[in-house]
Amino acid sequence: MNSRALLAFLLVIAGCRKTAEPVRIGVAFPARNVPVAFMAADEINAAGGVRGRPVQIVRDTIPAEAEPADLEIQRALSIVARGPLVGVIGHGGSRGSLAAAPVYNDAGIVHVVPIGTSRLLARAGPWTFPLAPNDSIEGAFIAAFVRDVLRARTAVIFYVSDEYGVGLRDGVRAALAGGPVSVRREQRYDVESDLDPLLQAAVRGGAPDVVVVAGRAEATGAIAGWLDERGLPTRVVAGDGALVLPNLLGAAGSGAEGLYVATFWLSTAPDTGSVRFARALSLRLLREATASDAMLYDAVRLLARAVVEVGDDPRRVRDYLLSLGRSRSRYVGVTGPIAFGDASDPRRLVMGTVHGRSVVPVVSAP
């Protein structure tokens, strides 16, 4: 074999090796949901991979003994150190994602945030992409439901004193301002708060038509249960942070029935993609799919799609995400059409209501 033929042969071998290299996607997400990322990767790989390359999920190696903010930063540093990566999906919420964002932005790695809703994420850096509608959009969605569907005239807002609660409270307040719904009271609480005196103050002078809760499952359920025990006709509408089953149902007791929760996706959604995903996850993980599962699943498949379209160079992947809804069509995932920034679509939110032991989509006014 002459030198020119040998060189050509070596180039072919090198090309084959390059094509076989995995598409590596980092995942920094709660352990309960991480198997969904592996499920998404397995599906892609079973269908031939990404241009013949397998998708590989990369996790952090940090134990969970550190303080929360430090833990998320350590997780981010751990994952970055295991590069190269097409992108990282995480972290579990707004606080952890905001803490970790500087690590990914400094490293020039695409950072997709599946469920964080803080509007601060949009300013976390040019490499950070919040997948969920932010708290302003969610607040407007909840306010429109309270005003136009429930036709409430009075409301009280309960909000937990963290980034999530304050941000969602601000979004609801801004959307209701100047309209027909009078907000009688905005009540802050902490996870240790005794809700009983706060609720007594909220209904003094007459129960409001609606209590909006910008908080987690346990407090939302406790508020709904308290109102139900006293036979008050007040309806409860909560943000996405409350939709954790069975915690919500257990805390609310008989007050759970008819409780409303805004979310990004429901396992009871009737569209073909949602039905297929919910069934596949149930068979694989032996549990019901959640909105967090669906958002993580979409994030993995979105990054894989970006590599199909533009290759695995981080800047090209970032530009691909920025182009969605602009020069490119939105990416359609299980949770709906995906784009970022001012091209994002508020229709990706859905209102659910508790019916029995499930949460089903609201299809009409009660």
Secondary structure by P-SEA (a helix, b strand, c coil): ccaaaaaaaaaaaaaaaaaaccbbbbbbcccccaaaaaaaaaaaaaacccccbbbbbbbbcccccccaaaaaaaaaaaaaaacccccccccccaaaaaaaaaaaaaabbbbbbcccccccccccccccccccccaaaaaaaaaaaaccccccccbbbbbcccaaaaaaaaaaaaaaccccccccbbbbbcccccaaaaaaaaaccccccbbbbcccaaaaaaaaaaaaaacccbbbbbccccccaaaaaaaaccccccbbbbcccccccccaaaaaaaaaaaaaccccccaaaaaaaaaaaaaaaaaacccccaaaaaaaaaacccccccccccccccccccccccccbbbbbbcccccccccccc
